[in-house]
Amino acid sequence: MNKAEATKAGKILLGKMKSKGWTLDVWKVIFGWHYSIKHSNGLRVYPGCPETKQKYHAMLMNTGSGCDSTILPCFPVSSIDPNEVVRLKLKLAREVVDAYNAIVTKAEKDIGINK
């Protein structure tokens, strides 16, 4: 993929998003040009592999640390609908956060630390 193709594909993806605030990110690596869309809240949507039926996948990034680091990298979600992949990623993130909160609350109770 060349830069113009990546930019065009990224703009098509931007046009599919139902929520506002998404921006296009296009970059070059050794194997060619790539694209994703990103939101200031840390969400990113990438195209999936052309060989698969799942067209998009989402990542949640920690953007407040000064460098982008992936949150929940081991829990991929994918969908043919980029809006659905965002919803699925946020649902998964909420489930993980709730599980961690339960663990921390129990640990605090067990050792006598109150919030």
C-alpha positions in Angstrom: 0.0 0.0 0.0 1.3 3.4 -0.9 0.7 6.7 1.1 -2.2 7.7 -1.1 -3.9 4.3 -0.8 -3.5 4.3 3.0 -4.9 7.8 3.3 -7.9 7.0 1.1 -8.6 3.8 3.0 -8.3 5.7 6.3 -10.7 8.4 5.2 -13.2 5.7 4.3 -12.9 4.2 7.8 -13.3 7.7 9.3 -16.5 8.1 7.3 -17.9 4.9 8.9 -17.6 6.1 12.5 -20.8 7.2 14.2 -19.1 9.2 16.9 -17.1 12.4 16.6 -13.5 13.1 17.5 -11.7 10.5 15.3 -8.6 11.5 13.4 -6.6 9.7 10.8 -3.1 8.4 11.4 -0.9 7.3 8.4 2.6 6.1 8.8 5.4 4.3 6.9 7.4 1.2 8.0 9.7 -1.1 6.1 6.8 -3.0 4.5 4.9 0.0 3.3 2.2 2.5 4.4 -0.3 1.8 7.1 -3.2 3.6 8.7 -5.5 3.7 11.7 -7.9 6.1 13.2 -7.5 7.4 16.7 -9.5 9.2 19.3 -8.1 11.5 22.0 -9.7 9.1 24.6 -7.1 6.4 23.8 -9.1 4.3 21.4 -7.6 3.2 18.1 -9.2 1.3 15.2 -7.0 -0.6 12.8 -7.8 -2.6 9.6 -7.5 -6.3 10.1 -5.6 -8.7 7.8 -7.1 -8.8 4.3 -7.1 -12.6 4.5 -9.6 -12.7 7.4 -13.3 -11.9 7.5 -12.8 -9.7 10.5 -12.1 -6.4 9.0 -11.2 -4.1 12.0 -9.8 -4.5 15.4 -9.6 -2.0 18.3 -7.0 -1.1 20.9 -7.2 1.0 24.0 -4.1 3.1 24.6 -2.7 4.8 27.6 -2.1 8.2 26.1 -1.7 10.2 29.4 1.7 8.7 30.2 3.7 10.6 27.5 3.9 7.6 25.3 1.3 5.4 23.8 1.2 2.0 25.5 -1.4 -0.6 24.8 -3.9 -1.5 27.5 -5.3 -5.1 27.3 -3.1 -6.2 24.4 -3.9 -9.9 25.1 -7.6 -9.4 24.6 -8.2 -8.7 21.0 -11.6 -8.0 19.6 -12.5 -7.7 15.9 -15.6 -7.1 13.8 -16.5 -6.2 10.3 -18.1 -3.0 11.8 -15.7 -0.5 13.2 -18.3 0.9 15.6 -19.0 -2.5 16.9 -15.3 -3.2 17.5 -15.1 -0.1 19.6 -18.1 -1.1 21.6 -16.7 -4.6 22.1 -13.3 -3.3 23.2 -14.9 -0.9 25.8 -17.1 -3.7 27.1 -14.1 -5.9 27.5 -12.1 -3.2 29.2 -15.0 -2.5 31.6 -15.1 -6.2 32.5 -11.4 -6.3 33.2 -11.6 -3.1 35.3 -14.5 -4.4 37.3 -12.6 -7.7 38.0 -9.5 -5.8 39.2 -11.7 -3.5 41.4 -13.2 -6.6 43.0 -9.7 -8.1 43.6 -8.4 -4.8 45.1 -11.5 -4.3 47.3 -11.2 -7.8 48.7 -7.4 -7.4 49.3 -8.0 -4.1 51.1 -10.7 -5.7 53.3 -8.5 -8.8 54.0 -5.6 -6.7 55.3 -7.6 -4.0 56.9 -7.0 -1.1 54.6 -10.0 1.2 54.1 -10.3 3.6 51.3 
